[in-house]
């Protein structure tokens, strides 16, 4: 399996409503057409989505630049 570079899906985070207790797959490769979530486009890249379960109900800012050290949430890395 070859490792492909990560693609930025945007230059700012996206406000996303999450349901408490629901499991999500955040796109880590930047190729998904369903940003910020995975649609399987990472297949063959060696980059896997970040699987997480929302702990609380409500809006969060999810990373689109794919550089956040706090993925899947934004940490401001897109400003650097």
C-alpha positions as CSV (number, residue, x, y, z in Angstrom):
1,X,0.0,0.0,0.0
2,X,1.4,3.4,-0.9
3,X,1.0,6.5,1.2
4,X,-0.5,9.4,-0.6
5,X,-0.3,12.9,0.6
6,X,-3.1,14.4,2.6
7,X,-5.3,16.9,0.7
8,X,-6.7,20.0,2.3
9,X,-10.5,20.1,2.0
10,X,-10.7,23.8,3.0
11,X,-9.0,26.7,4.6
12,X,-11.3,27.0,7.6
13,X,-13.2,24.6,9.9
14,X,-16.8,23.6,9.3
15,X,-19.5,23.9,12.0
16,X,-21.1,20.5,12.3
17,X,-24.0,19.4,14.5
18,X,-23.3,16.1,16.2
19,X,-25.6,13.7,18.1
20,X,-24.4,12.5,21.5
21,X,-23.5,8.8,21.5
22,X,-23.3,8.6,17.7
23,X,-20.1,7.3,16.1
24,X,-18.6,9.3,13.1
25,X,-15.8,8.7,10.7
26,X,-13.9,12.0,10.1
27,X,-12.1,12.2,6.7
28,X,-8.4,12.4,7.3
29,X,-7.2,12.3,3.7
30,X,-9.2,15.3,2.4
31,X,-10.5,13.3,-0.6
32,X,-14.1,12.7,0.6
33,X,-16.9,14.4,-1.3
34,X,-18.9,14.3,2.0
35,X,-16.6,16.6,4.1
36,X,-16.0,16.6,6.9
37,X,-16.9,12.9,7.0
38,X,-15.4,9.9,5.2
39,X,-17.0,8.5,2.0
40,X,-14.4,5.8,1.5
41,X,-12.2,7.8,-0.9
42,X,-9.2,7.1,1.2
43,X,-9.1,3.4,-0.1
44,X,-5.5,2.6,-1.2
45,X,-4.0,5.8,0.2
46,X,-2.7,4.4,3.5
47,X,-4.7,7.1,5.3
48,X,-7.5,6.0,7.5
49,X,-10.4,8.1,8.8
50,X,-10.6,9.1,12.5
51,X,-13.4,7.2,14.1
52,X,-14.9,9.0,17.1
53,X,-18.1,9.0,19.2
54,X,-19.7,12.4,20.1
55,X,-19.7,12.8,23.8
56,X,-22.2,15.7,23.8
57,X,-25.0,16.9,21.6
58,X,-24.5,20.1,19.6
59,X,-22.3,22.0,17.2
60,X,-18.5,21.5,17.0
61,X,-15.9,23.0,14.6
62,X,-14.4,20.1,12.6
63,X,-11.1,20.5,10.7
64,X,-11.0,20.7,6.9
65,X,-7.4,21.6,6.4
66,X,-6.4,18.2,7.8
67,X,-3.4,19.6,9.7
68,X,-5.0,19.9,13.2
69,X,-3.2,18.2,16.0
70,X,-6.6,17.8,17.7
71,X,-8.3,16.1,14.8
72,X,-11.1,15.8,14.2
73,X,-11.7,19.2,15.9
74,X,-10.1,22.4,14.7
75,X,-7.1,23.8,16.6
76,X,-6.4,26.8,14.3
77,X,-3.7,25.0,12.3
78,X,-5.3,26.4,9.1
79,X,-4.1,29.9,10.1
80,X,-0.4,28.8,10.0
